[in-house]
Amino acid sequence: MVKVSKNKKNSQDQGEDSDKLLQHLRDESEEQQAAYLAEASELPYIDLNIFPVR
């Protein structure tokens, strides 16, 4: 049996959650593109989210 529960978040909270998710996906996509271009150009690639520059 499936139990259905109602989501009590208001539409503004859902919009903010959606915006955060979309931004995360965009950032991930940009990193994937950068890695691909570096590989295609035979250049090293470092994800600066893992190794921050100070």
C-alpha positions in Angstrom: 0.0 0.0 0.0 1.2 3.5 -0.9 0.9 6.3 1.7 0.6 9.8 0.2 1.6 12.7 2.2 1.1 16.4 1.3 4.1 18.6 0.9 3.6 21.5 3.2 6.2 23.8 1.6 4.8 27.0 0.2 5.4 27.9 -3.4 8.2 30.4 -2.6 10.2 27.7 -0.8 9.7 25.3 -3.7 10.9 28.0 -6.1 14.0 28.7 -4.0 14.7 24.9 -3.9 14.2 24.7 -7.6 16.6 27.6 -8.2 19.3 26.0 -6.0 18.9 22.8 -7.9 19.1 24.4 -11.3 22.2 26.4 -10.2 23.9 23.3 -9.0 23.2 21.5 -12.3 24.5 24.5 -14.3 27.7 24.5 -12.2 28.1 20.8 -12.7 27.6 21.1 -16.4 30.2 23.9 -16.7 32.7 21.7 -14.9 32.0 18.8 -17.3 32.4 21.1 -20.3 35.7 22.5 -18.9 37.0 19.0 -18.3 36.0 17.9 -21.8 37.7 20.9 -23.4 40.9 20.4 -21.5 41.0 16.7 -22.5 40.3 17.6 -26.1 43.1 20.1 -26.0 45.4 17.7 -24.2 45.7 20.1 -21.2 45.5 19.2 -17.6 42.3 20.0 -15.8 41.8 20.6 -12.0 38.4 21.1 -10.5 39.0 24.1 -8.3 35.9 23.3 -6.2 38.0 20.5 -4.8 41.3 22.4 -4.6 40.4 26.0 -3.8 42.7 28.8 -4.8 43.6 31.3 -2.1 
